Amino acid sequence: MLADSVLGKACIVGVGATPQGRLPDHSADDIAIWALREALADAGLAKEELDGLIVQPSFGGQGDIKEIGHRLGVEPRIGVNLSHHGAVIQYAALLIASGMAEVVACVYGTNQRTNRNRFGSSVYHLGGNFDDVYGLSNPGAVAAFNYRRRMHDFGATEEQLGAVAVAQSRAAALNPLAVYRQPLSLEDYLDTRYVIAPLRLVDFCMVNDGGFAMILTSPERAADLPVQPVTIVGMGAQSSFLELEHPHSMYHPSQLPNAELLWGASGLGPGDIDALYVQESYTPNVLSALENYGFCEFGTAQEWIQGGRIELDGELPVNPHGGQNRMTYMVGWHNTFDAVKQLRGEAEEPERQIAGLETVLCTFSTGHWQSTWSLIYRGGA
């Protein structure tokens, strides 16, 4: 039913980005509107042509749909706040496939670095997560447990995990949007200080300012526009509120039913994917995604990624933009942006463009125990 009713009926026809890093003279709303203007220009559309506007909120009350819509001076048929990028793109696709909207803008801007936002909470002032009382007040601790469990269960080493940070640093070195462009060697990785052992500073996502926006429409409408459309040909989703009760909770088991829906509805499989984008706030998340989506056997990802396999010129490029620990921390928005640019053959540096790229998988997760989404994009009409 999903394949018949949605897949192939929505495509991305415009993407926009602001600089990433520190934007001290701009509010989160300023940044969101900046990114949207870039996306509209990319698509060759005017704001008056939007009949859908979806905004992901930022911190401190920024990103409210009423404020963004008012400042833009638009009156779209559909205007909503939605909290997570994977859900935002899927909801836009559903609106288009159902005929509720024809041209939908998806927008996110944040000034979290300038605002000095912090993530996590004190165990004495619980932040709303039931596990805070046990000391898991920051998701980085869960990620550290994830890899420590992998070391215990499968003999994984810290050197093996370093392959993720090294590969992403080499990709970021070629990406003009990346905040950190200094490539790392494995020796550099092992010399970096621990934050929560066995994870080091470069295993963690950064905190920075920036914005991204996408414009979606139908293939029929896209035919009238000057850009090459990127079509959604696969979608999966799974909410999980009991994941920590799962015996393999450290390995993100909510991705398994997500993957089943994704591959079943699309008729595709891991062998059809030319590049993988993972919302990896922490590098161990890459390993879980590789296993749960079927790219390698459970428990073997730390070995599978060695020898340059996930680098730009490897068998399966993973996060070829540099990821959230080197390019930017944009809760997944940068994944879709870069996937579209790659599929259109528009990577800024020739060395960064993946040859023969046709089909890309992007995965998004909100946290260790909440929800996960996935989308498969294909270039061309």
Sequence and secondary structure as in RCSB ss.txt:
>XXXX:A:sequence
MLADSVLGKACIVGVGATPQGRLPDHSADDIAIWALREALADAGLAKEELDGLIVQPSFGGQGDIKEIGHRLGVE
PRIGVNLSHHGAVIQYAALLIASGMAEVVACVYGTNQRTNRNRFGSSVYHLGGNFDDVYGLSNPGAVAAFNYRRR
MHDFGATEEQLGAVAVAQSRAAALNPLAVYRQPLSLEDYLDTRYVIAPLRLVDFCMVNDGGFAMILTSPERAADL
PVQPVTIVGMGAQSSFLELEHPHSMYHPSQLPNAELLWGASGLGPGDIDALYVQESYTPNVLSALENYGFCEFGT
AQEWIQGGRIELDGELPVNPHGGQNRMTYMVGWHNTFDAVKQLRGEAEEPERQIAGLETVLCTFSTGHWQSTWSL
IYRGGA
>XXXX:A:secstr
 HHHHTTTS EEEEEEE   B  TT  HHHHHHHHHHHHHHHHT  GGG SEEEEE  STT   HHHHHHHHT  
 SEEEE S HHHHHHHHHHHHHHTS SEEEEEEEE TTTTT   S  TTS  S GGGGGT  SHHHHHHHHHHHH
HHHH   HHHHHHHHHHHHHHHTT TT S      HHHHHHS EEETTEEGGGB    BEEEEEEEE HHHHTTS
SS  EEEEEEEEEE SSGGGSTTGGG TTHHHHHHHHHHHHS  GGG SEEEE  SBTHHHHHHHHHTTSS TT 
HHHHTTTTTTSTTSSS BSTT HHHHT   TTHHHHHHHHHHHTT  SSGGGS TT  EEEEEEESSTTSEEEEE
EEEE  
